[in-house]
Amino acid sequence: MRISVAMSVIALLGLASAARGQPPRAALYLEGGATLNHQAGDSGTTSETYVTAPGGTTFGWLVGGGVAIGKRASVSVEFSSTGTMTATEPSRYFTTFEETRRDRFLIAGVRYVMPASRVLAFEPMAGLAITFAEASSQATFTDPFSPHPPNPRVTHDLNPGFGPAFGCDVRVGGGRVAVVPGVRIIRSAISTGRYDDTYSPSDREISSIYPGGYPEWTTRASVAVRVVF
């Protein structure tokens, strides 16, 4: 499996190198690709006294584009998504929480181009990220002396998060098509969920507030294909 992935990467790099030539003086580029995202947090089944939001490493995607504002800089916008993170957390009072979360990031920033050769350039960037989280949880109960059916699964309304994002891309290819691996570090702090008014006050305490401990940072590796116009 690892050998086949490595061969695929080498083939993509070769394709980008074959497209080299005089780098086009472009005003616009578009790109899309795959991401590997990591956030601190529980995954799988983990017993917790105080329930926390799920985390882990997931595959996702990104799309983006940019407009040149000079020979060595551009304004860029990218939209990306993690995969769905899940966790099962047995907690206090014979209650087990089944949780899911997926984060989406809108990042706007400035990218600076540092050419290393005709077919290779480093592109550090910095900007502002807005994080949109999609989350749900369900509480089930295991008290043998007080049987209780599971609560319905709740979809939580989380507030958007705002924070800085920074990283670096490496453009491989000097023509109009290039392969662009990169990394991002995103501060994605989000406040916990709001009450869901469809439940009674007693149920709210158990199921209608998304658990605390939301991760503040997301790290992301990516590989994209860029087309220059």
C-alpha positions as a Markdown table, in Angstrom:
| # | Residue | x | y | z |
|---|---|---|---|---|
| 1 | Met | 0.0 | 0.0 | 0.0 |
| 2 | Arg | 2.8 | 2.5 | 1.0 |
| 3 | Ile | 4.7 | 1.6 | -2.2 |
| 4 | Ser | 1.7 | 2.2 | -4.4 |
| 5 | Val | 1.1 | 5.6 | -2.7 |
| 6 | Ala | 4.7 | 6.6 | -3.2 |
| 7 | Met | 4.6 | 5.6 | -6.9 |
| 8 | Ser | 1.5 | 7.7 | -7.3 |
| 9 | Val | 3.1 | 10.7 | -5.8 |
| 10 | Ile | 6.2 | 10.2 | -8.0 |
| 11 | Ala | 4.0 | 10.0 | -11.0 |
| 12 | Leu | 2.2 | 13.2 | -10.2 |
| 13 | Leu | 5.5 | 15.0 | -9.6 |
| 14 | Gly | 6.7 | 13.8 | -13.0 |
| 15 | Leu | 3.6 | 15.1 | -14.6 |
| 16 | Ala | 4.1 | 18.5 | -13.0 |
| 17 | Ser | 7.7 | 18.6 | -14.1 |
| 18 | Ala | 6.7 | 17.7 | -17.7 |
| 19 | Ala | 4.5 | 20.7 | -17.7 |
| 20 | Arg | 7.4 | 23.1 | -16.9 |
| 21 | Gly | 8.4 | 25.9 | -19.1 |
| 22 | Gln | 8.3 | 29.6 | -18.7 |
| 23 | Pro | 6.1 | 30.2 | -15.6 |
| 24 | Pro | 3.0 | 32.0 | -16.8 |
| 25 | Arg | 2.3 | 35.5 | -15.5 |
| 26 | Ala | -1.2 | 34.6 | -14.3 |
| 27 | Ala | -3.7 | 36.7 | -12.5 |
| 28 | Leu | -5.8 | 33.7 | -11.3 |
| 29 | Tyr | -5.4 | 30.1 | -10.2 |
| 30 | Leu | -7.8 | 27.4 | -9.0 |
| 31 | Glu | -6.9 | 24.2 | -7.1 |
| 32 | Gly | -8.4 | 21.2 | -5.4 |
| 33 | Gly | -7.2 | 18.2 | -3.6 |
| 34 | Ala | -7.2 | 15.9 | -0.5 |
| 35 | Thr | -6.3 | 16.6 | 3.1 |
| 36 | Leu | -5.2 | 14.8 | 6.2 |
| 37 | Asn | -6.5 | 16.5 | 9.3 |
| 38 | His | -5.7 | 16.0 | 13.0 |
| 39 | Gln | -7.3 | 17.4 | 16.2 |
| 40 | Ala | -6.7 | 16.5 | 19.8 |
| 41 | Gly | -9.5 | 14.6 | 21.4 |
| 42 | Asp | -11.0 | 11.2 | 22.0 |
| 43 | Ser | -11.6 | 8.6 | 19.3 |
| 44 | Gly | -13.0 | 5.1 | 19.6 |
| 45 | Thr | -14.2 | 4.2 | 23.1 |
| 46 | Thr | -12.7 | 6.1 | 26.0 |
| 47 | Ser | -14.0 | 6.4 | 29.5 |
| 48 | Glu | -14.2 | 10.1 | 30.6 |
| 49 | Thr | -15.4 | 11.6 | 33.9 |
| 50 | Tyr | -16.0 | 14.9 | 32.1 |
| 51 | Val | -17.1 | 14.3 | 28.5 |
| 52 | Thr | -15.0 | 16.0 | 25.8 |
| 53 | Ala | -15.5 | 16.6 | 22.1 |
| 54 | Pro | -14.2 | 13.9 | 19.7 |
| 55 | Gly | -11.0 | 14.3 | 17.8 |
| 56 | Gly | -8.5 | 12.2 | 15.9 |
| 57 | Thr | -7.1 | 12.0 | 12.3 |
| 58 | Thr | -9.4 | 12.0 | 9.3 |
| 59 | Phe | -9.2 | 12.4 | 5.5 |
| 60 | Gly | -10.9 | 15.4 | 4.0 |
| 61 | Trp | -10.9 | 17.7 | 0.9 |
| 62 | Leu | -10.1 | 21.3 | -0.1 |
| 63 | Val | -10.9 | 23.7 | -2.9 |
| 64 | Gly | -9.5 | 27.1 | -3.4 |
| 65 | Gly | -8.1 | 29.9 | -5.6 |
| 66 | Gly | -6.2 | 33.1 | -5.6 |
| 67 | Val | -5.5 | 36.3 | -7.5 |
| 68 | Ala | -2.1 | 37.8 | -7.9 |
| 69 | Ile | -1.4 | 41.2 | -6.3 |
| 70 | Gly | 2.2 | 41.4 | -7.6 |
| 71 | Lys | 5.1 | 39.3 | -8.9 |
| 72 | Arg | 5.6 | 37.5 | -5.6 |
| 73 | Ala | 2.3 | 37.7 | -3.7 |
| 74 | Ser | -1.4 | 36.7 | -4.1 |
| 75 | Val | -4.6 | 36.9 | -2.2 |
| 76 | Ser | -6.0 | 33.4 | -1.6 |
| 77 | Val | -9.2 | 31.8 | -0.4 |
| 78 | Glu | -9.7 | 28.1 | 0.4 |
| 79 | Phe | -12.5 | 26.0 | 1.7 |
| 80 | Ser | -11.8 | 22.6 | 3.3 |
| 81 | Ser | -13.4 | 19.9 | 5.4 |
| 82 | Thr | -12.2 | 17.3 | 7.9 |
| 83 | Gly | -13.7 | 13.9 | 7.9 |
| 84 | Thr | -16.3 | 12.9 | 10.5 |
| 85 | Met | -14.7 | 12.4 | 14.0 |
| 86 | Thr | -16.5 | 10.0 | 16.3 |
| 87 | Ala | -16.1 | 9.0 | 20.0 |
| 88 | Thr | -18.0 | 6.8 | 22.5 |
| 89 | Glu | -17.5 | 8.0 | 26.0 |
| 90 | Pro | -18.8 | 6.1 | 29.0 |
| 91 | Ser | -19.2 | 8.8 | 31.7 |
| 92 | Arg | -20.7 | 9.4 | 35.1 |
| 93 | Tyr | -24.2 | 8.5 | 36.3 |
| 94 | Phe | -24.3 | 5.4 | 34.1 |
| 95 | Thr | -24.4 | 7.6 | 31.0 |
| 96 | Thr | -22.6 | 6.9 | 27.7 |
| 97 | Phe | -22.3 | 9.6 | 25.0 |
| 98 | Glu | -22.0 | 8.8 | 21.3 |
| 99 | Glu | -20.6 | 11.8 | 19.6 |
| 100 | Thr | -19.7 | 13.0 | 16.1 |
| 101 | Arg | -18.2 | 16.1 | 14.7 |
| 102 | Arg | -17.0 | 17.4 | 11.3 |
| 103 | Asp | -15.3 | 20.8 | 10.9 |
| 104 | Arg | -15.2 | 23.0 | 7.8 |
| 105 | Phe | -12.7 | 25.9 | 7.4 |
| 106 | Leu | -12.9 | 29.0 | 5.3 |
| 107 | Ile | -9.5 | 30.6 | 5.1 |
| 108 | Ala | -8.6 | 34.0 | 3.5 |
| 109 | Gly | -5.1 | 35.2 | 3.5 |
| 110 | Val | -2.0 | 36.4 | 1.7 |
| 111 | Arg | 0.4 | 34.0 | 0.0 |
| 112 | Tyr | 4.1 | 34.9 | -0.7 |
| 113 | Val | 6.0 | 33.2 | -3.5 |
| 114 | Met | 9.7 | 32.3 | -3.0 |
| 115 | Pro | 11.0 | 30.7 | -6.3 |
| 116 | Ala | 13.7 | 28.0 | -5.8 |
| 117 | Ser | 13.9 | 27.1 | -9.5 |
| 118 | Arg | 11.9 | 27.1 | -12.7 |
| 119 | Val | 9.8 | 24.2 | -11.5 |
| 120 | Leu | 9.9 | 24.6 | -7.7 |
| 121 | Ala | 8.6 | 27.4 | -5.4 |
| 122 | Phe | 7.9 | 27.7 | -1.7 |
| 123 | Glu | 4.7 | 29.6 | -0.8 |
| 124 | Pro | 4.3 | 30.6 | 2.9 |
| 125 | Met | 0.9 | 32.0 | 3.8 |
| 126 | Ala | -0.9 | 33.6 | 6.7 |
| 127 | Gly | -4.6 | 34.6 | 7.1 |
| 128 | Leu | -7.8 | 34.4 | 9.1 |
| 129 | Ala | -9.9 | 31.2 | 9.4 |
| 130 | Ile | -13.6 | 30.8 | 10.1 |
| 131 | Thr | -14.5 | 27.3 | 11.5 |
| 132 | Phe | -18.0 | 25.9 | 11.0 |
| 133 | Ala | -18.6 | 22.7 | 13.0 |
| 134 | Glu | -21.3 | 20.1 | 12.4 |
| 135 | Ala | -21.9 | 18.1 | 15.6 |
| 136 | Ser | -24.3 | 15.6 | 17.1 |
| 137 | Ser | -24.5 | 13.5 | 20.2 |
| 138 | Gln | -26.7 | 10.9 | 21.8 |
| 139 | Ala | -26.9 | 9.8 | 25.5 |
| 140 | Thr | -27.6 | 6.2 | 26.4 |
| 141 | Phe | -28.1 | 4.9 | 30.0 |
| 142 | Thr | -26.8 | 1.7 | 31.6 |
| 143 | Asp | -28.1 | 2.0 | 35.2 |
| 144 | Pro | -29.5 | -1.5 | 36.0 |
| 145 | Phe | -31.7 | -0.1 | 38.8 |
| 146 | Ser | -33.3 | 2.6 | 36.8 |
| 147 | Pro | -33.8 | 1.5 | 33.1 |
| 148 | His | -34.2 | 4.4 | 30.7 |
| 149 | Pro | -34.4 | 4.5 | 26.9 |
| 150 | Pro | -31.7 | 6.3 | 25.0 |
| 151 | Asn | -32.3 | 9.9 | 24.3 |
| 152 | Pro | -32.8 | 10.9 | 20.6 |
| 153 | Arg | -29.7 | 12.0 | 18.7 |
| 154 | Val | -29.3 | 15.7 | 18.9 |
| 155 | Thr | -27.8 | 17.9 | 16.2 |
| 156 | His | -26.0 | 20.8 | 17.9 |
| 157 | Asp | -26.0 | 24.4 | 16.8 |
| 158 | Leu | -22.4 | 25.5 | 17.4 |
| 159 | Asn | -21.1 | 29.0 | 17.1 |
| 160 | Pro | -18.5 | 29.7 | 14.4 |
| 161 | Gly | -14.9 | 29.9 | 15.5 |
| 162 | Phe | -12.4 | 32.6 | 14.4 |
| 163 | Gly | -8.7 | 32.5 | 14.5 |
| 164 | Pro | -5.4 | 32.7 | 12.6 |
| 165 | Ala | -4.2 | 30.2 | 10.1 |
| 166 | Phe | -0.7 | 29.9 | 8.7 |
| 167 | Gly | 1.4 | 27.4 | 6.8 |
| 168 | Cys | 3.4 | 26.8 | 3.6 |
| 169 | Asp | 2.8 | 25.2 | 0.2 |
| 170 | Val | 5.4 | 23.8 | -2.2 |
| 171 | Arg | 4.5 | 24.3 | -5.8 |
| 172 | Val | 6.1 | 21.6 | -8.1 |
| 173 | Gly | 5.7 | 22.5 | -11.8 |
| 174 | Gly | 6.4 | 25.6 | -13.9 |
| 175 | Gly | 3.6 | 25.4 | -16.4 |
| 176 | Arg | -0.1 | 25.9 | -16.1 |
| 177 | Val | -0.6 | 22.7 | -14.1 |
| 178 | Ala | 1.3 | 22.0 | -10.9 |
| 179 | Val | 1.2 | 19.7 | -7.9 |
| 180 | Val | 1.0 | 21.6 | -4.6 |
| 181 | Pro | 1.6 | 19.7 | -1.3 |
| 182 | Gly | 1.2 | 21.9 | 1.8 |
| 183 | Val | 0.6 | 22.2 | 5.5 |
| 184 | Arg | -1.7 | 24.4 | 7.6 |
| 185 | Ile | -2.0 | 25.2 | 11.3 |
| 186 | Ile | -5.5 | 26.5 | 12.2 |
| 187 | Arg | -6.7 | 27.9 | 15.4 |
| 188 | Ser | -10.3 | 26.6 | 15.5 |
| 189 | Ala | -11.6 | 27.4 | 19.0 |
| 190 | Ile | -15.4 | 27.2 | 19.1 |
| 191 | Ser | -17.7 | 27.7 | 22.0 |
| 192 | Thr | -19.9 | 24.8 | 23.1 |
| 193 | Gly | -23.4 | 24.2 | 21.7 |
| 194 | Arg | -26.6 | 26.0 | 22.7 |
| 195 | Tyr | -29.7 | 24.5 | 24.3 |
| 196 | Asp | -32.1 | 22.6 | 22.1 |
| 197 | Asp | -35.6 | 23.7 | 23.1 |
| 198 | Thr | -37.3 | 20.4 | 22.2 |
| 199 | Tyr | -36.2 | 18.8 | 25.4 |
| 200 | Ser | -37.2 | 19.2 | 29.0 |
| 201 | Pro | -34.8 | 20.8 | 31.5 |
| 202 | Ser | -33.7 | 17.5 | 32.9 |
| 203 | Asp | -32.9 | 16.2 | 29.4 |
| 204 | Arg | -31.0 | 19.3 | 28.6 |
| 205 | Glu | -28.5 | 18.6 | 31.3 |
| 206 | Ile | -27.7 | 15.3 | 29.6 |
| 207 | Ser | -28.1 | 15.5 | 25.9 |
| 208 | Ser | -28.7 | 19.1 | 24.6 |
| 209 | Ile | -25.4 | 20.8 | 25.3 |
| 210 | Tyr | -22.5 | 19.7 | 23.2 |
| 211 | Pro | -19.6 | 18.5 | 25.5 |
| 212 | Gly | -16.8 | 20.9 | 26.4 |
| 213 | Gly | -13.2 | 20.5 | 25.7 |
| 214 | Tyr | -13.4 | 21.6 | 22.0 |
| 215 | Pro | -9.9 | 21.4 | 20.4 |
| 216 | Glu | -8.3 | 24.8 | 19.8 |
| 217 | Trp | -5.9 | 23.8 | 17.0 |
| 218 | Thr | -6.2 | 21.8 | 13.8 |
| 219 | Thr | -3.1 | 20.6 | 11.8 |
| 220 | Arg | -3.6 | 19.7 | 8.2 |
| 221 | Ala | -1.5 | 18.2 | 5.5 |
| 222 | Ser | -2.7 | 18.4 | 1.9 |
| 223 | Val | -1.9 | 17.6 | -1.7 |
| 224 | Ala | -3.7 | 19.6 | -4.4 |
| 225 | Val | -3.6 | 20.1 | -8.2 |
| 226 | Arg | -3.4 | 23.7 | -9.3 |
| 227 | Val | -4.5 | 25.1 | -12.7 |
| 228 | Val | -3.2 | 28.6 | -13.6 |
| 229 | Phe | -5.2 | 30.8 | -16.0 |
